[in-house]
């Protein structure tokens, strides 16, 4: 993601189409908020929504959360924790 290669991105590349992958809405929010470019955000959102989905607080809240995080970051405000335990 964002052009960075790691063991996790290598695993994901190898697992796609072979291993069952399910995405939860909290994970969706965490992944999407990491994209800096709108084009990359939209592409990732489209691709990630193709996976089977499990709602935690809800898909709509996850996407709004990621959008709010990105908007704040563009204004120079860094949110330290998306979720509070």
C-alpha positions as CSV (number, residue, x, y, z in Angstrom):
1,X,0.0,0.0,0.0
2,X,1.2,3.5,-0.9
3,X,4.0,1.8,-2.8
4,X,5.7,0.3,0.2
5,X,6.8,-3.3,0.1
6,X,6.8,-5.4,3.3
7,X,6.3,-8.9,4.5
8,X,2.6,-8.1,5.0
9,X,2.1,-6.7,1.4
10,X,4.0,-9.7,0.0
11,X,1.7,-12.0,2.0
12,X,-1.4,-10.2,0.7
13,X,-0.2,-10.4,-2.9
14,X,0.4,-14.1,-2.6
15,X,-2.8,-14.8,-0.8
16,X,-5.2,-12.9,-3.1
17,X,-7.3,-15.4,-5.0
18,X,-6.0,-18.3,-3.0
19,X,-6.7,-17.6,0.7
20,X,-10.1,-16.5,2.0
21,X,-9.8,-12.8,3.0
22,X,-12.5,-11.0,5.0
23,X,-12.3,-7.3,5.9
24,X,-13.9,-5.7,8.9
25,X,-15.1,-2.1,8.9
26,X,-12.5,-1.0,11.5
27,X,-9.7,-2.5,9.4
28,X,-11.2,-0.8,6.3
29,X,-11.1,2.6,8.1
30,X,-7.5,2.0,9.3
31,X,-6.3,1.0,5.8
32,X,-8.2,3.8,3.9
33,X,-7.1,6.6,6.2
34,X,-3.5,5.8,5.3
35,X,-3.9,6.9,1.7
36,X,-2.6,10.4,0.9
37,X,-3.8,10.8,-2.7
38,X,-7.5,10.8,-3.4
39,X,-7.0,8.6,-6.5
40,X,-5.3,5.9,-4.4
41,X,-7.9,6.2,-1.7
42,X,-10.7,5.7,-4.3
43,X,-9.0,2.8,-6.0
44,X,-8.2,1.1,-2.6
45,X,-11.8,1.6,-1.4
46,X,-13.2,0.1,-4.6
47,X,-10.9,-2.9,-4.4
48,X,-11.3,-3.5,-0.7
49,X,-15.1,-3.4,-0.9
50,X,-14.8,-6.5,-3.2
51,X,-13.8,-8.6,-0.2
52,X,-16.4,-10.3,2.0
53,X,-17.2,-7.7,4.7
54,X,-17.9,-8.0,8.4
55,X,-19.6,-5.1,10.1
56,X,-18.3,-4.0,13.5
57,X,-19.6,-0.5,14.0
58,X,-20.6,-0.3,10.3
59,X,-19.2,0.2,6.8
60,X,-20.6,3.7,6.6
61,X,-19.0,4.8,9.8
62,X,-15.7,3.2,8.8
63,X,-15.6,5.2,5.5
64,X,-16.6,8.4,7.2
65,X,-14.0,7.9,9.8
66,X,-11.3,7.4,7.2
67,X,-12.5,10.5,5.3
68,X,-12.5,12.6,8.5
69,X,-9.0,11.4,9.4
70,X,-7.7,12.3,6.0
71,X,-9.4,15.7,6.1
72,X,-7.8,16.5,9.5
73,X,-4.4,15.3,8.3
74,X,-4.6,17.6,5.3
75,X,-5.2,20.5,7.7
76,X,-2.1,19.5,9.7
77,X,-4.0,17.8,12.5
78,X,-2.7,14.4,13.4
79,X,-5.1,12.0,15.1
80,X,-3.0,9.7,17.3
81,X,-5.6,7.0,17.8
82,X,-8.6,6.3,15.6
83,X,-10.1,4.0,18.2
84,X,-10.2,4.2,21.9
85,X,-10.1,1.0,23.9
